[in-house]
Each structure stands twice: as C-alpha cells, then as structure tokens.
Amino acid sequence: MTLAVVMVTPQVAFAGADRRYSGVEAVKDFKAIKICSLETTDAHGLLTFAGIGARAYREPFELSEWVTHVLRGCKRTLDESLQAIAQAATEQRMHMMVPGHAFAFGGFKDRAMTLQIVTSQTDLFSMETSGKRTKLEVPGETRPFRVINLNFPHRQKVAVFMLGSGAPHLNAKLLIDLARQGRRARTKEEGGARIGSLWAWINRKVSMRQADVGPECICAWRYRDGGGNHVAYAADGTREANTGMMPAVGQGMPISDIVGRLFEHMQRQLDALAKGREIEMNQEITDRLMEGLSVKPRTKF
C-alpha cells in the first residue's frame, strides 16, 4: 500500500505521497512518483493514488504516467477526465488485484476548491480537522470504479483526504499543522515549501510505524491562480537536489513528455556551446524532437 494525502485550501492545493511500491521485490529500489499534475478545460490541480503499485510486479511502473496516457489527445472537463480514469481503471481490472485502490484529485474547478475520488472501494471515510470521521456515500454504479465528489460547505477553509495503509496513523492535529504552514508563510512560494517540509517529517514518522510505507517521499503544490512546484525528500528528510520531471497532462497534451524532450535537447545545445559550437534551433529540429510522441489516448499498461 502507501501513504498519500490531498489537501485543498482557498489558495493552494497540495499532494504528498511516499515513494515505495510495497510487496514488489523486483522493484524494491524503484522510487515511484505517485503524483500527476492535471489541467483540464475547467480545472487544475494534482492527482495522487494508493493501492495500484502491485501492477509493478515485473518492472518499474509509473501509474501517474499511465494517467497522462489515458487523458492525452482529448480536451476534457475535470468530471470527464475523472470518469475516463474510472473507466480505464475498470477496463484494466485494477479492482481485481488488491483491495484499496483509489485516486484522489485536489485542486480548483472554476477557481473554487474541489476534492474528488476515483475508487473501487465501498467503504470510504473522510476526516475533518475536528477529528470527526465521516463515512462517505458511494454511488451505486455498475462498474467497479466510480467518481465521488467530496462536497463540503462553501466556507470550509481546508479539505483533506487520506489514502493507503498509512492513513490511520494521521490525526487531525497533523492535518491542521499541515494547513497552517502555508498560512504562516510570507509568500505563497515559501508556504508551499513549508508544507512540503512538514509532509516529509510526517511521512518519515508514519514509515516507522507502518512497514509498507517508505521513508522517502514526494510532494507537490498548485496555486489557485496558477503555478506551483514539486519536491522530493530522501529517507533522512533532506531535500533532494534533483527531483526530476513530474508526469503532467494539460488540456489533453502530454506536457511532461514534451518538456522532457525539449530539456534534453537544450542540455545538448548547452554542452555544444561550452565546446565552442553554435546553438542550433529551428522548426525542423523541433519537428524531429516531437517525432514518435503520440497524443492518442492509451488505456493499456
């Protein structure tokens, strides 16, 4: 299983997860990302998940990258995107692997806070910052995976959802502290960094109590007005210097794939410049870089 949290406040959406694929010996040293950045026609935010790592029984498998393949090629609303994930997860029979499969999206839809779940579970609970646990009503749909919109009062300032085997180790005080870190900061950039640092500490503490939660973690945040960042932390809680690219899909375009190819090209150009050669960039080179990059949706692993 895993430990993952999605939190939304009026100004920032946050997602954090450990990086371990538990029970998969073949990829025990693989550091999973477990978070995907998602922008639709009416929303933007972050998607994280729990219970799907069992797909990686033979080789490293990034479910967050699978999400970018499912959603690429089509401009969709948030509701349509989550329904597409639910349908693809059902087609891939994820519900037949291990119990406890769930995706959680936190972000802003039409600038308002939103938190939605895609799951095959029938018993789901949310925790309010008061500490009260509330059982969620699961729609009676025919397919195993369904989308649940966690509606909350208009004036609510924090919405949180926890996933994975490590979730029972979290309490209301930790969630309140996580939300407060952003409000105490002088800038929104500092606020995101402070939330991330606290999440790294929380994740390490849970990993000491829950064997299938890894001490290494990753977190990301997105602001209501756009922008954000992501950071990875090592097992000792130190911030990793090179976090790498986060899987991302925006308006049906595989953003992370495109940026990754451009970054590799620019790195080669900088190396050439350092050796005294001229930097070359034109439409022909750009087209060549994009060759083989499919924008067609793909649901199979």
Secondary structure, DSSP 8 states (H G I E B T S, - for coil): ---EEEEE-SSEEEEEEE---TT-GGGTT-----EEEEE-SSEEEEEEEES-GGGGSSS---HHHHHHHHHTTS---HHHHHHHHHHHHHHTTGGGTSS--EEEEEEEETTEEEEEEEES-S--EEE-TTS-EEE------SSS-EEEE----TT---EEEEESTTGGG--HHHHHHHHHHHHHSSSHHHHHHHHHHHHHHHHHHHHHH-TTS-S-EEEEEEETTS-EEEEEE-TTS-B-S------EEETTB-HHHHHHHHHHHHHHHHHHHHTT------HHHHHHHTTT---S-----
